[in-house]
């Protein structure tokens, strides 16, 4: 008997009664409004779920806020270690960076949140999950592809894709007014209209004044926007050195102190933020086809990505490195577009894991006013042989005379092509 695949649906739920919905809840303006809206428009019981993946002070008072807004229950779980160990670290082993600039901080968080939402929905016998991602962004895709991969039987509600929701809330001003009128506890105002999303890997800022790509997000009047890092010009005038220890492609120690993946990220975020490292302002290609402008703070991630590459240069075979590097755009796009739980990402991850077997050693970095500068690297598995590489002569397994034949062989096709050109046949 063949199995029947039930895909997530976003319609017809409003005709049912006594629904139970698990909502991805942050306590911010959008999800607070959505919580109340779902409760009223779907006559549903709402279970608010918040994954603690490094929001820190944003989680204060969250349970009380959710219950006051209308949730029957608020589930808050500390997933920071799992986030670092099972999502951030494997992604950084792959050298992933989207379009050469974006460290995928938001992208990599969504599959973990969706995974736990699905688990809670099953435990609570919920009918659906819901999210506050807009119909113009990437997150709707990431949440729903993950949900489909893990629990195709669950329905998905996306209020921003419902016309009646957009008619009621065409902009943030209407949402703020609704919150005030209904005494929904949120911190938002029309003047500071940009949105913010924080986790252990980064903080992202978008919308509002940032929608103008000519607007300077590093201007003095925007200093208060940033939370994880100082402006590079305000960083210390003296550089600071840091040693990162790696084993099999994962950072396991900072300045000689063994740390868990969570501990590594926390330590590097603090160091990077102190020196104004990891600020990125980009116009990126969203998965749904439009371009979007985002500003990001990724202090620890920027350091980790740079250091990982440095230890790879010392320990990875050339052809293995080039093969893995050729897959970075594909891997990064899979993460960005929401395919973390796809078979192709898992297959790529298996290859990445194999490439990282010997990526072990120590990288020393110098941090100075927004810059990451390599100050040394060493490894017991180093492929660098000074006796071979030295320009000072001396005996080694490399004979410079061998280069003559090597060059002749590589030049053969060029020689043939040049002869054709000279003869006028080409």
LINJONOR-V839282 format. One record per backbone hydrogen bond with DSSP energy under -1.0 kcal/mol. CO is the residue of the C=O (numbers start at 0). NH is the residue of the N-H. E is the energy in kcal/mol with one decimal. If there is no record, write none. Layout:
BEGIN
co & nh & e
CO & NH & E
CO & NH & E
END
This chain:
BEGIN
co & nh & e
8 & 155 & -2.1
11 & 14 & -1.2
12 & 15 & -1.9
18 & 44 & -3.1
19 & 126 & -2.3
19 & 127 & -1.5
20 & 46 & -3.0
21 & 129 & -2.5
22 & 48 & -3.0
27 & 31 & -1.8
28 & 32 & -2.3
29 & 33 & -2.5
30 & 34 & -2.1
31 & 35 & -1.7
32 & 36 & -2.6
33 & 37 & -3.1
34 & 38 & -1.9
35 & 39 & -2.2
36 & 40 & -3.0
37 & 41 & -2.2
44 & 20 & -2.8
45 & 71 & -2.5
45 & 72 & -1.0
46 & 22 & -2.5
47 & 74 & -3.3
48 & 24 & -3.1
49 & 76 & -1.8
50 & 52 & -1.2
51 & 78 & -2.1
52 & 199 & -3.1
54 & 57 & -1.6
55 & 58 & -2.3
56 & 59 & -1.4
58 & 61 & -1.9
60 & 64 & -1.9
61 & 65 & -2.6
62 & 66 & -2.4
63 & 67 & -2.3
64 & 68 & -1.8
65 & 69 & -1.1
65 & 70 & -2.5
72 & 47 & -2.7
74 & 49 & -3.0
76 & 51 & -3.6
78 & 82 & -2.8
79 & 83 & -2.4
80 & 84 & -2.9
81 & 85 & -2.8
82 & 86 & -1.1
82 & 87 & -2.6
83 & 88 & -2.5
86 & 90 & -1.5
87 & 91 & -2.3
88 & 92 & -2.2
89 & 93 & -1.1
90 & 95 & -1.7
91 & 94 & -1.3
96 & 99 & -1.0
97 & 100 & -2.0
97 & 101 & -2.4
101 & 97 & -2.6
103 & 107 & -2.4
105 & 109 & -1.3
108 & 112 & -2.0
109 & 113 & -2.8
110 & 114 & -2.2
111 & 115 & -2.2
112 & 116 & -2.4
113 & 117 & -2.4
114 & 118 & -1.8
115 & 119 & -2.4
116 & 120 & -2.8
117 & 121 & -2.2
118 & 122 & -2.0
119 & 123 & -2.8
120 & 125 & -3.0
126 & 154 & -1.3
127 & 21 & -2.3
128 & 156 & -2.5
129 & 23 & -2.4
137 & 141 & -1.9
138 & 142 & -2.9
139 & 143 & -1.9
140 & 144 & -2.6
141 & 145 & -1.9
142 & 146 & -2.3
143 & 147 & -2.2
144 & 148 & -2.2
145 & 149 & -1.8
146 & 150 & -3.4
150 & 153 & -1.9
154 & 128 & -2.3
156 & 130 & -1.6
157 & 160 & -2.2
158 & 161 & -2.2
161 & 165 & -2.0
162 & 166 & -2.6
163 & 167 & -1.4
164 & 168 & -2.3
170 & 174 & -1.4
171 & 175 & -2.8
172 & 176 & -2.2
173 & 177 & -2.2
174 & 178 & -2.4
175 & 179 & -2.3
176 & 180 & -2.5
177 & 181 & -2.1
178 & 183 & -2.9
183 & 185 & -1.0
190 & 192 & -1.2
194 & 205 & -1.7
196 & 203 & -2.7
201 & 198 & -2.8
202 & 296 & -2.4
203 & 196 & -2.1
204 & 294 & -2.4
205 & 194 & -3.5
206 & 209 & -1.8
207 & 210 & -1.8
208 & 211 & -1.2
211 & 214 & -1.8
215 & 218 & -1.4
218 & 221 & -2.4
219 & 222 & -1.6
221 & 224 & -1.8
230 & 233 & -2.1
231 & 234 & -1.2
239 & 366 & -3.1
241 & 364 & -2.9
242 & 254 & -3.5
243 & 362 & -2.5
244 & 251 & -3.0
244 & 252 & -1.3
245 & 360 & -2.0
246 & 249 & -2.1
249 & 246 & -2.6
251 & 258 & -2.6
252 & 244 & -2.4
253 & 256 & -1.6
256 & 253 & -2.0
259 & 263 & -2.6
260 & 264 & -2.2
261 & 265 & -2.4
262 & 266 & -2.3
263 & 267 & -2.6
264 & 268 & -2.3
265 & 269 & -1.8
266 & 270 & -2.1
267 & 271 & -3.1
268 & 272 & -2.5
269 & 273 & -1.7
270 & 274 & -1.1
271 & 276 & -2.6
272 & 229 & -2.2
272 & 275 & -1.3
274 & 369 & -3.0
277 & 297 & -2.2
279 & 295 & -3.5
281 & 293 & -2.7
283 & 291 & -2.3
285 & 288 & -1.6
289 & 285 & -2.5
291 & 283 & -2.9
293 & 281 & -2.6
294 & 204 & -2.6
295 & 279 & -2.7
296 & 202 & -1.5
297 & 301 & -2.3
298 & 302 & -1.5
299 & 303 & -2.6
300 & 304 & -2.7
301 & 305 & -1.9
302 & 306 & -2.8
303 & 307 & -2.5
304 & 308 & -1.6
305 & 309 & -1.7
306 & 310 & -2.1
307 & 311 & -1.8
308 & 312 & -2.0
310 & 314 & -1.2
311 & 315 & -2.8
313 & 382 & -3.0
316 & 320 & -2.8
317 & 321 & -2.6
318 & 322 & -2.1
319 & 323 & -2.6
320 & 324 & -3.1
321 & 325 & -1.8
323 & 326 & -1.3
324 & 327 & -1.1
326 & 330 & -3.0
327 & 331 & -2.9
328 & 332 & -2.1
329 & 333 & -2.1
330 & 334 & -2.1
331 & 335 & -2.8
332 & 336 & -2.7
333 & 338 & -3.1
334 & 337 & -1.1
338 & 341 & -1.4
341 & 345 & -1.9
342 & 346 & -2.1
343 & 347 & -2.3
344 & 348 & -2.3
345 & 349 & -1.7
346 & 350 & -1.6
347 & 351 & -2.7
348 & 352 & -2.8
349 & 353 & -1.7
350 & 354 & -2.0
351 & 355 & -1.1
353 & 356 & -1.1
355 & 358 & -1.5
357 & 359 & -2.2
358 & 248 & -2.9
360 & 245 & -3.5
361 & 377 & -2.3
362 & 243 & -2.9
363 & 374 & -3.6
364 & 241 & -2.1
365 & 372 & -2.5
366 & 239 & -1.9
367 & 370 & -1.8
370 & 367 & -2.2
372 & 365 & -3.2
375 & 363 & -3.3
377 & 361 & -2.8
378 & 381 & -1.3
384 & 388 & -2.6
385 & 389 & -2.3
398 & 401 & -2.0
399 & 402 & -1.4
400 & 403 & -1.4
401 & 405 & -1.5
402 & 406 & -2.7
403 & 407 & -2.1
404 & 408 & -2.4
405 & 409 & -2.0
406 & 410 & -1.9
410 & 414 & -2.5
411 & 415 & -2.3
412 & 416 & -2.1
413 & 417 & -2.3
414 & 418 & -2.1
415 & 419 & -1.8
416 & 420 & -2.0
417 & 421 & -2.3
418 & 422 & -1.8
419 & 424 & -1.6
END
